[in-house]
Amino acid sequence: MKLYIKIFAMLMMPLLFSACKKNEHSIDRTLDKSEIQYTVTQDLQADAGGNTVILKNATPGTISMWDYGTGTSRRMIDTVKFAFKGDYVIKFSVLSGGLEVKMDSVVVKVTQDNLNYVNDPLWIALSGGVGNEKEWVLDTEGVYYAGPFAFYGVNIGWLKDGGPWGSNTTGCYGGDCWNWGPGLADIYPNMMAKGDYGVMTFGLKGTASFKAVKPMENGITQNGTYFLNVNSKILTINGGSILRGYKPAKNGITGISNWTTYKILSLDENTLQLGVIRDKDVDGEGMAMLSFNFISKNFASSQ
């Protein structure tokens, strides 16, 4: 019996050693800056003015982090289209070996406007069109929506029927599709303080400019830029964030990590819904999407 146990233990040792080896984790070394290969190329065949810029990270095993002024990207290869002439700074870094490696910025010079990139009806609805700007306010009085914000499942997206609320068959792009639009009596004062939340402005005067004046956030004024992806219905704001307010129990607006990228749930001449993901489960309520509901300032004044 002892001999059998000894032989069995000897047979098992390689397996145990192999199992231990498989569970070992190691972090790859961080690449040196000189080892990072990337290109920023203006496609002059697509645009004589250099409006179309191709970003390419040619370094395997790294995660891209592009910042091109009007937006950001994590893609290995991406294409950016600048509507307005001017100098644009392309910032690039990668995650390698658990650390960020920053590369030298690249300046691209766009010599001509190409307004075809901002003439879609959604661009016009958001900004008023080229040469204009448009002001938006939260629907704090329930002029059009039930209230200034609503709750959705994280897989709700563009509401194809144009209505204010989604459903499992309209605007649903995955398994988590539900909605709850609390009325003003539910929102004040438990979910949101009543007050003047200010004005945000989207402009197309020489550039895609963004401005937000926020009396409820210590009176700050934010100035930045924005980009509207018409195909994916995604709005990106750099240098600022939308007008906002949300204060359940603990997490409130701090339960939302990303105030840069927004799902456009609906948008027309007078109304706008922008969704952000509540990703921090502080109160045990799980993930959800908050839609902040806006009306144009002109529309609000006319009611």
Contacts in CASP RR format, 6 or more apart in sequence:
PFRMAT RR
TARGET T0000
AUTHOR 0000-0000-0000
METHOD contacts of the structure
MODEL  1
MKLYIKIFAMLMMPLLFSACKKNEHSIDRTLDKSEIQYTVTQDLQADAGG
NTVILKNATPGTISMWDYGTGTSRRMIDTVKFAFKGDYVIKFSVLSGGLE
VKMDSVVVKVTQDNLNYVNDPLWIALSGGVGNEKEWVLDTEGVYYAGPFA
FYGVNIGWLKDGGPWGSNTTGCYGGDCWNWGPGLADIYPNMMAKGDYGVM
TFGLKGTASFKAVKPMENGITQNGTYFLNVNSKILTINGGSILRGYKPAK
NGITGISNWTTYKILSLDENTLQLGVIRDKDVDGEGMAMLSFNFISKNFA
SSQ
27 97 0 8 1.000
27 98 0 8 1.000
28 61 0 8 1.000
28 96 0 8 1.000
28 97 0 8 1.000
29 97 0 8 1.000
30 96 0 8 1.000
30 97 0 8 1.000
30 98 0 8 1.000
30 99 0 8 1.000
30 101 0 8 1.000
31 59 0 8 1.000
31 62 0 8 1.000
31 94 0 8 1.000
31 96 0 8 1.000
31 97 0 8 1.000
31 101 0 8 1.000
32 101 0 8 1.000
33 101 0 8 1.000
33 102 0 8 1.000
33 103 0 8 1.000
35 59 0 8 1.000
36 59 0 8 1.000
36 62 0 8 1.000
36 94 0 8 1.000
36 96 0 8 1.000
36 101 0 8 1.000
36 103 0 8 1.000
37 57 0 8 1.000
37 58 0 8 1.000
37 59 0 8 1.000
38 55 0 8 1.000
38 56 0 8 1.000
38 57 0 8 1.000
38 58 0 8 1.000
38 59 0 8 1.000
38 92 0 8 1.000
38 103 0 8 1.000
39 54 0 8 1.000
39 55 0 8 1.000
39 56 0 8 1.000
39 58 0 8 1.000
40 53 0 8 1.000
40 54 0 8 1.000
40 55 0 8 1.000
40 56 0 8 1.000
40 90 0 8 1.000
40 92 0 8 1.000
40 106 0 8 1.000
40 108 0 8 1.000
41 53 0 8 1.000
41 54 0 8 1.000
41 56 0 8 1.000
42 49 0 8 1.000
42 50 0 8 1.000
42 52 0 8 1.000
42 53 0 8 1.000
42 54 0 8 1.000
42 108 0 8 1.000
43 50 0 8 1.000
43 52 0 8 1.000
43 53 0 8 1.000
43 54 0 8 1.000
43 79 0 8 1.000
44 50 0 8 1.000
46 52 0 8 1.000
47 81 0 8 1.000
47 112 0 8 1.000
47 114 0 8 1.000
48 112 0 8 1.000
49 85 0 8 1.000
49 110 0 8 1.000
49 111 0 8 1.000
49 112 0 8 1.000
49 114 0 8 1.000
50 82 0 8 1.000
50 108 0 8 1.000
50 109 0 8 1.000
50 110 0 8 1.000
50 111 0 8 1.000
50 112 0 8 1.000
51 81 0 8 1.000
51 82 0 8 1.000
51 83 0 8 1.000
51 110 0 8 1.000
51 112 0 8 1.000
51 114 0 8 1.000
51 117 0 8 1.000
52 79 0 8 1.000
52 80 0 8 1.000
52 81 0 8 1.000
52 82 0 8 1.000
53 68 0 8 1.000
53 79 0 8 1.000
53 80 0 8 1.000
53 81 0 8 1.000
53 82 0 8 1.000
53 88 0 8 1.000
53 90 0 8 1.000
53 108 0 8 1.000
54 77 0 8 1.000
54 78 0 8 1.000
54 79 0 8 1.000
54 80 0 8 1.000
55 64 0 8 1.000
55 66 0 8 1.000
55 68 0 8 1.000
55 73 0 8 1.000
55 75 0 8 1.000
55 77 0 8 1.000
55 78 0 8 1.000
55 79 0 8 1.000
55 80 0 8 1.000
55 90 0 8 1.000
55 92 0 8 1.000
56 76 0 8 1.000
56 77 0 8 1.000
57 64 0 8 1.000
57 76 0 8 1.000
57 77 0 8 1.000
57 92 0 8 1.000
57 94 0 8 1.000
59 94 0 8 1.000
59 96 0 8 1.000
61 96 0 8 1.000
62 94 0 8 1.000
62 95 0 8 1.000
62 96 0 8 1.000
62 101 0 8 1.000
63 74 0 8 1.000
63 94 0 8 1.000
63 95 0 8 1.000
63 96 0 8 1.000
64 73 0 8 1.000
64 74 0 8 1.000
64 75 0 8 1.000
64 76 0 8 1.000
64 92 0 8 1.000
64 94 0 8 1.000
65 72 0 8 1.000
65 74 0 8 1.000
65 92 0 8 1.000
65 93 0 8 1.000
65 94 0 8 1.000
65 95 0 8 1.000
65 100 0 8 1.000
66 72 0 8 1.000
66 73 0 8 1.000
66 74 0 8 1.000
66 75 0 8 1.000
66 78 0 8 1.000
66 90 0 8 1.000
66 91 0 8 1.000
66 92 0 8 1.000
67 90 0 8 1.000
67 91 0 8 1.000
67 92 0 8 1.000
67 238 0 8 1.000
68 80 0 8 1.000
68 88 0 8 1.000
68 89 0 8 1.000
68 90 0 8 1.000
68 91 0 8 1.000
69 88 0 8 1.000
69 89 0 8 1.000
69 90 0 8 1.000
69 91 0 8 1.000
69 225 0 8 1.000
69 238 0 8 1.000
70 80 0 8 1.000
70 82 0 8 1.000
70 88 0 8 1.000
70 208 0 8 1.000
70 225 0 8 1.000
70 226 0 8 1.000
70 227 0 8 1.000
70 236 0 8 1.000
70 238 0 8 1.000
71 225 0 8 1.000
71 227 0 8 1.000
71 236 0 8 1.000
71 238 0 8 1.000
72 236 0 8 1.000
72 238 0 8 1.000
72 260 0 8 1.000
73 80 0 8 1.000
81 114 0 8 1.000
81 117 0 8 1.000
82 88 0 8 1.000
82 108 0 8 1.000
82 110 0 8 1.000
82 114 0 8 1.000
82 117 0 8 1.000
83 113 0 8 1.000
83 114 0 8 1.000
83 115 0 8 1.000
83 116 0 8 1.000
83 117 0 8 1.000
83 118 0 8 1.000
83 208 0 8 1.000
84 110 0 8 1.000
84 113 0 8 1.000
84 206 0 8 1.000
84 207 0 8 1.000
84 208 0 8 1.000
85 110 0 8 1.000
85 111 0 8 1.000
85 112 0 8 1.000
85 113 0 8 1.000
86 109 0 8 1.000
86 110 0 8 1.000
86 111 0 8 1.000
87 107 0 8 1.000
87 108 0 8 1.000
87 109 0 8 1.000
87 110 0 8 1.000
88 107 0 8 1.000
88 108 0 8 1.000
88 110 0 8 1.000
89 105 0 8 1.000
89 106 0 8 1.000
89 107 0 8 1.000
90 105 0 8 1.000
90 106 0 8 1.000
90 107 0 8 1.000
90 108 0 8 1.000
91 102 0 8 1.000
91 105 0 8 1.000
92 102 0 8 1.000
92 103 0 8 1.000
92 105 0 8 1.000
92 106 0 8 1.000
93 100 0 8 1.000
93 101 0 8 1.000
93 102 0 8 1.000
93 103 0 8 1.000
94 100 0 8 1.000
94 101 0 8 1.000
94 103 0 8 1.000
95 101 0 8 1.000
113 206 0 8 1.000
115 130 0 8 1.000
118 127 0 8 1.000
118 129 0 8 1.000
118 130 0 8 1.000
118 204 0 8 1.000
118 208 0 8 1.000
119 129 0 8 1.000
119 130 0 8 1.000
120 228 0 8 1.000
120 230 0 8 1.000
122 228 0 8 1.000
122 230 0 8 1.000
122 233 0 8 1.000
122 264 0 8 1.000
122 267 0 8 1.000
123 129 0 8 1.000
123 204 0 8 1.000
123 228 0 8 1.000
123 230 0 8 1.000
125 267 0 8 1.000
125 268 0 8 1.000
125 269 0 8 1.000
125 272 0 8 1.000
126 134 0 8 1.000
126 202 0 8 1.000
126 228 0 8 1.000
126 235 0 8 1.000
126 267 0 8 1.000
126 272 0 8 1.000
127 133 0 8 1.000
127 134 0 8 1.000
127 202 0 8 1.000
127 203 0 8 1.000
127 204 0 8 1.000
127 208 0 8 1.000
128 134 0 8 1.000
128 203 0 8 1.000
128 204 0 8 1.000
129 203 0 8 1.000
129 204 0 8 1.000
130 204 0 8 1.000
131 203 0 8 1.000
131 204 0 8 1.000
131 205 0 8 1.000
131 206 0 8 1.000
132 203 0 8 1.000
132 204 0 8 1.000
132 205 0 8 1.000
133 201 0 8 1.000
133 202 0 8 1.000
133 203 0 8 1.000
133 204 0 8 1.000
133 205 0 8 1.000
133 209 0 8 1.000
134 201 0 8 1.000
134 202 0 8 1.000
134 203 0 8 1.000
134 296 0 8 1.000
135 199 0 8 1.000
135 200 0 8 1.000
135 201 0 8 1.000
135 296 0 8 1.000
135 297 0 8 1.000
135 298 0 8 1.000
136 199 0 8 1.000
136 200 0 8 1.000
136 201 0 8 1.000
136 202 0 8 1.000
136 243 0 8 1.000
136 272 0 8 1.000
136 294 0 8 1.000
136 295 0 8 1.000
136 296 0 8 1.000
136 297 0 8 1.000
137 197 0 8 1.000
137 198 0 8 1.000
137 199 0 8 1.000
137 200 0 8 1.000
137 243 0 8 1.000
137 294 0 8 1.000
137 295 0 8 1.000
137 296 0 8 1.000
137 297 0 8 1.000
137 300 0 8 1.000
138 148 0 8 1.000
138 149 0 8 1.000
138 197 0 8 1.000
138 198 0 8 1.000
138 243 0 8 1.000
138 292 0 8 1.000
138 293 0 8 1.000
138 294 0 8 1.000
139 145 0 8 1.000
139 147 0 8 1.000
139 148 0 8 1.000
139 293 0 8 1.000
139 294 0 8 1.000
139 295 0 8 1.000
139 300 0 8 1.000
140 147 0 8 1.000
140 148 0 8 1.000
140 194 0 8 1.000
140 195 0 8 1.000
140 197 0 8 1.000
141 184 0 8 1.000
142 148 0 8 1.000
142 183 0 8 1.000
142 184 0 8 1.000
143 295 0 8 1.000
143 299 0 8 1.000
143 300 0 8 1.000
143 303 0 8 1.000
144 164 0 8 1.000
144 270 0 8 1.000
144 271 0 8 1.000
144 293 0 8 1.000
144 295 0 8 1.000
144 299 0 8 1.000
145 164 0 8 1.000
145 271 0 8 1.000
145 273 0 8 1.000
145 293 0 8 1.000
145 295 0 8 1.000
146 164 0 8 1.000
146 181 0 8 1.000
146 182 0 8 1.000
146 183 0 8 1.000
146 184 0 8 1.000
147 181 0 8 1.000
147 182 0 8 1.000
147 183 0 8 1.000
147 184 0 8 1.000
147 187 0 8 1.000
147 293 0 8 1.000
148 187 0 8 1.000
148 192 0 8 1.000
148 197 0 8 1.000
148 245 0 8 1.000
148 292 0 8 1.000
148 293 0 8 1.000
149 187 0 8 1.000
149 191 0 8 1.000
149 192 0 8 1.000
149 245 0 8 1.000
149 246 0 8 1.000
149 290 0 8 1.000
149 291 0 8 1.000
149 292 0 8 1.000
149 293 0 8 1.000
150 164 0 8 1.000
150 165 0 8 1.000
150 179 0 8 1.000
150 180 0 8 1.000
150 181 0 8 1.000
150 182 0 8 1.000
150 273 0 8 1.000
150 290 0 8 1.000
150 291 0 8 1.000
150 293 0 8 1.000
151 179 0 8 1.000
151 180 0 8 1.000
151 181 0 8 1.000
151 182 0 8 1.000
151 288 0 8 1.000
151 289 0 8 1.000
151 290 0 8 1.000
151 291 0 8 1.000
152 166 0 8 1.000
152 177 0 8 1.000
152 178 0 8 1.000
152 179 0 8 1.000
152 265 0 8 1.000
152 275 0 8 1.000
152 288 0 8 1.000
152 289 0 8 1.000
152 290 0 8 1.000
152 291 0 8 1.000
153 176 0 8 1.000
153 177 0 8 1.000
153 178 0 8 1.000
153 179 0 8 1.000
153 287 0 8 1.000
153 288 0 8 1.000
153 289 0 8 1.000
154 176 0 8 1.000
154 277 0 8 1.000
154 287 0 8 1.000
154 288 0 8 1.000
154 289 0 8 1.000
155 172 0 8 1.000
155 173 0 8 1.000
155 174 0 8 1.000
155 175 0 8 1.000
155 176 0 8 1.000
155 177 0 8 1.000
156 166 0 8 1.000
156 171 0 8 1.000
156 172 0 8 1.000
156 173 0 8 1.000
156 176 0 8 1.000
156 177 0 8 1.000
156 179 0 8 1.000
156 263 0 8 1.000
156 265 0 8 1.000
156 289 0 8 1.000
157 171 0 8 1.000
157 172 0 8 1.000
157 173 0 8 1.000
157 233 0 8 1.000
157 263 0 8 1.000
157 265 0 8 1.000
158 171 0 8 1.000
158 233 0 8 1.000
158 263 0 8 1.000
158 264 0 8 1.000
158 265 0 8 1.000
158 266 0 8 1.000
159 165 0 8 1.000
159 166 0 8 1.000
159 170 0 8 1.000
159 171 0 8 1.000
159 265 0 8 1.000
159 266 0 8 1.000
159 273 0 8 1.000
160 170 0 8 1.000
160 171 0 8 1.000
161 170 0 8 1.000
162 266 0 8 1.000
162 268 0 8 1.000
163 266 0 8 1.000
164 266 0 8 1.000
164 271 0 8 1.000
164 273 0 8 1.000
164 293 0 8 1.000
165 179 0 8 1.000
165 181 0 8 1.000
166 172 0 8 1.000
166 177 0 8 1.000
166 179 0 8 1.000
166 265 0 8 1.000
167 177 0 8 1.000
167 179 0 8 1.000
168 177 0 8 1.000
168 178 0 8 1.000
171 177 0 8 1.000
176 287 0 8 1.000
182 191 0 8 1.000
188 194 0 8 1.000
190 248 0 8 1.000
191 246 0 8 1.000
191 247 0 8 1.000
191 248 0 8 1.000
192 245 0 8 1.000
192 246 0 8 1.000
192 247 0 8 1.000
193 216 0 8 1.000
193 245 0 8 1.000
193 247 0 8 1.000
195 215 0 8 1.000
195 216 0 8 1.000
196 215 0 8 1.000
196 216 0 8 1.000
197 214 0 8 1.000
197 215 0 8 1.000
197 216 0 8 1.000
197 243 0 8 1.000
197 244 0 8 1.000
197 245 0 8 1.000
198 212 0 8 1.000
198 213 0 8 1.000
198 214 0 8 1.000
198 215 0 8 1.000
198 216 0 8 1.000
198 243 0 8 1.000
199 212 0 8 1.000
199 213 0 8 1.000
199 243 0 8 1.000
199 297 0 8 1.000
200 210 0 8 1.000
200 211 0 8 1.000
200 212 0 8 1.000
200 213 0 8 1.000
200 242 0 8 1.000
200 243 0 8 1.000
200 294 0 8 1.000
201 209 0 8 1.000
201 210 0 8 1.000
201 211 0 8 1.000
201 212 0 8 1.000
202 208 0 8 1.000
202 209 0 8 1.000
202 210 0 8 1.000
202 226 0 8 1.000
203 209 0 8 1.000
203 210 0 8 1.000
207 225 0 8 1.000
208 225 0 8 1.000
208 226 0 8 1.000
208 227 0 8 1.000
208 228 0 8 1.000
209 223 0 8 1.000
209 224 0 8 1.000
209 225 0 8 1.000
209 226 0 8 1.000
210 222 0 8 1.000
210 223 0 8 1.000
210 224 0 8 1.000
210 225 0 8 1.000
210 226 0 8 1.000
210 237 0 8 1.000
210 238 0 8 1.000
210 239 0 8 1.000
210 240 0 8 1.000
211 221 0 8 1.000
211 222 0 8 1.000
211 223 0 8 1.000
211 224 0 8 1.000
212 221 0 8 1.000
212 222 0 8 1.000
212 240 0 8 1.000
212 241 0 8 1.000
212 242 0 8 1.000
212 243 0 8 1.000
213 219 0 8 1.000
213 221 0 8 1.000
214 220 0 8 1.000
214 221 0 8 1.000
214 222 0 8 1.000
214 243 0 8 1.000
216 245 0 8 1.000
222 239 0 8 1.000
222 240 0 8 1.000
222 241 0 8 1.000
223 239 0 8 1.000
223 240 0 8 1.000
224 237 0 8 1.000
224 238 0 8 1.000
224 239 0 8 1.000
224 240 0 8 1.000
225 237 0 8 1.000
225 238 0 8 1.000
225 239 0 8 1.000
226 235 0 8 1.000
226 236 0 8 1.000
226 237 0 8 1.000
226 238 0 8 1.000
227 235 0 8 1.000
227 236 0 8 1.000
228 234 0 8 1.000
228 235 0 8 1.000
228 236 0 8 1.000
228 264 0 8 1.000
229 235 0 8 1.000
229 236 0 8 1.000
233 263 0 8 1.000
233 264 0 8 1.000
233 265 0 8 1.000
234 261 0 8 1.000
234 262 0 8 1.000
234 263 0 8 1.000
234 264 0 8 1.000
235 261 0 8 1.000
235 262 0 8 1.000
235 263 0 8 1.000
235 264 0 8 1.000
235 274 0 8 1.000
236 260 0 8 1.000
236 261 0 8 1.000
236 262 0 8 1.000
237 259 0 8 1.000
237 260 0 8 1.000
237 262 0 8 1.000
238 260 0 8 1.000
240 259 0 8 1.000
241 259 0 8 1.000
241 260 0 8 1.000
242 259 0 8 1.000
242 262 0 8 1.000
242 274 0 8 1.000
242 292 0 8 1.000
242 294 0 8 1.000
243 292 0 8 1.000
243 294 0 8 1.000
244 253 0 8 1.000
244 259 0 8 1.000
244 292 0 8 1.000
245 252 0 8 1.000
245 253 0 8 1.000
245 292 0 8 1.000
246 252 0 8 1.000
246 253 0 8 1.000
246 290 0 8 1.000
247 253 0 8 1.000
248 283 0 8 1.000
248 285 0 8 1.000
249 282 0 8 1.000
249 283 0 8 1.000
250 282 0 8 1.000
250 283 0 8 1.000
251 278 0 8 1.000
251 280 0 8 1.000
251 282 0 8 1.000
251 283 0 8 1.000
253 259 0 8 1.000
254 280 0 8 1.000
254 282 0 8 1.000
255 278 0 8 1.000
255 279 0 8 1.000
255 280 0 8 1.000
255 282 0 8 1.000
256 276 0 8 1.000
256 277 0 8 1.000
256 278 0 8 1.000
256 279 0 8 1.000
256 280 0 8 1.000
256 290 0 8 1.000
257 277 0 8 1.000
257 279 0 8 1.000
257 280 0 8 1.000
258 276 0 8 1.000
258 277 0 8 1.000
258 279 0 8 1.000
259 276 0 8 1.000
262 274 0 8 1.000
262 275 0 8 1.000
262 276 0 8 1.000
263 274 0 8 1.000
263 275 0 8 1.000
263 276 0 8 1.000
263 289 0 8 1.000
264 272 0 8 1.000
264 273 0 8 1.000
264 274 0 8 1.000
264 275 0 8 1.000
265 273 0 8 1.000
265 274 0 8 1.000
265 275 0 8 1.000
265 291 0 8 1.000
266 272 0 8 1.000
266 273 0 8 1.000
267 273 0 8 1.000
269 296 0 8 1.000
269 299 0 8 1.000
270 295 0 8 1.000
270 296 0 8 1.000
270 298 0 8 1.000
270 299 0 8 1.000
271 293 0 8 1.000
271 294 0 8 1.000
271 295 0 8 1.000
271 296 0 8 1.000
271 299 0 8 1.000
272 293 0 8 1.000
272 294 0 8 1.000
272 295 0 8 1.000
272 296 0 8 1.000
273 291 0 8 1.000
273 292 0 8 1.000
273 293 0 8 1.000
273 294 0 8 1.000
274 291 0 8 1.000
274 292 0 8 1.000
274 294 0 8 1.000
275 289 0 8 1.000
275 290 0 8 1.000
275 291 0 8 1.000
275 292 0 8 1.000
276 289 0 8 1.000
276 290 0 8 1.000
276 292 0 8 1.000
277 287 0 8 1.000
277 288 0 8 1.000
277 289 0 8 1.000
277 290 0 8 1.000
278 285 0 8 1.000
278 286 0 8 1.000
278 287 0 8 1.000
278 288 0 8 1.000
278 289 0 8 1.000
278 290 0 8 1.000
279 287 0 8 1.000
281 287 0 8 1.000
END
